[in-house]
Amino acid sequence: GTLRIAVRQYKDTCPSFASIACILIGKDYTEIAGLEEEFPSARILLYHFHVVKALRREVASDKFNVNAWTKTELKQLCRLLVTEPSVRMYDIVIAAMKAVIRDDMRRTAWFEMLASNWTPCKKRWGLMHRGNGPHLGNHTNNR
């Protein structure tokens, strides 16, 4: 596709492409496989802003059908989930999410969504996994 063409053109003009250690991507998570193939030694990370936005969009969707208070609390917890610096704090946020979603069916649906869409790739977005990554303190794309 278009991304692959752009990457190959970049590689043709930049002989030091093999030294790229980290690539941050935005909203198009379908780019990951192509980038991993083209830059096998680079770590592919997701911008925190886009992960939080996607999680908050999930909270706001009708599929979980939670009340306004629960939505507000979950949206704040989503931000904390992404930015927690340790596994211990991450686990505390997960426990808080379980407490906030009081209905068993809704709680199960929320955590199934997290388990299938976000937990498998949390090394790409969780701050606790970025401590050794070359991000220079920048977790966003607006700089």
N, C-alpha and C positions, 0 to 999 in steps of 0.2 A: 503494500500500500504506500501511501504518501509518506508516512513516517519512515519506512524503510528506505525509500528513495532519498529523503533528506539526510538520514543518518549515513548512508553510503557516500553521498556527496561530501558531507562533513569529514568522513574518514579519509576520503581522497585528498582533501586539502589540509588536513591536520595530522601530520605524521606522529604526533604524541598522543593520539587518541587512546592508545593502550594503557596509558597512565591514569586515565579517568578512574577515580576511586568511588565516586558517588554521583548518582543522578536523582534529582527530585522531580517528581511528576505531579501534575494537577489532577484534573477530574477524569481523564480518560484512562481508567484502569486496564483497559484492553491493550494498552501500549506496553505493558510490563513484559510479556513474553517476547515481543520483538526486540525490546531494549536489552533484555537478558541475553538474547541470542547474539546481538551485535556487539555488546559490551560485557562479555562473560566475567570479567574481573571486577566490574563495578557493582556497587550496592545500590539497588533501586529503592528509594524511599518515597512515601506519599506525603504531600504537604498536609500539615496539621489542619489548616483552615478548611481544606476540602473534605477531610475525614470527618471533622466535627460537623460541617454543613450536611454531609450525607447522613450521618447518624441523627442529627436533628430533624432532617427531612423524614427519616423513618419514624421518629417519635410523633411527628405531626400527621403522619398518614392515618387513614381510617382503619388500616388492618389491625392495629392494636387497640383502637377504640378506648383510649384512656381519657379520664376527665382533665379539665384545664390545669388543676393543681399538679397532677401527676406529670402532665406534659412539661410544665415549667420546671419541675424538679428534675425530670429525666434529661431535659435539654442541658441543664447545668452540669449534671453528672456525666453527660457525654463529653463535655469539654474537659472535665477532670480526668475522665478515663484515658483520653488521648495524651494528656500532659503530666500524668503521674510519673515521678522520677524513679519509683521503685516497685518491685513486685508486691511488696507488702501494702503500699498505698493503693495500687491497682486493685488488689483483692478487697480492700476496704470500700472502694468505689463500687465494685461489683456487689458487695453485700448491701450497700446503700440502695443500689438499683433494685435488688430483691425486696428490700423493705418498702420501697416507694410503690412498686407495682404490687398492689395488695391482692388482686384477683389471680388465682392460680393459672387459669387458662391464658390470660394476657401475659403473665410472667413467663410461662412456658414458651409462648410464641416469641416474646422478645429475646429470650436467651437462645432459642433455636436459631433465630435470625443472626444474632451475634456469633454463635458457634459456626454457622455455615458461611457467613460473609466476612467477618472481621477477625475473629480469633485466629484463624489459620495464617493470617498475614500481619499479625500485630507487630512483628519485628520490622515491618515497613513503616509503621505509623506510631507505635508506642514510644514515648520519650524515654522510658526505662531501657529501651534497646538501642538508643541513639548515643549513649554516653561515649562510646568508642568510635562513633562515626564522624567523618570530616564535615560537619555542618557549620562550624564556626559560629555557633549560637543562633544561626538563622534557620528557623523552622517554617518560614513562609516564603511566598514568592513575590512579595511586594517591595523587595529591596534590590 
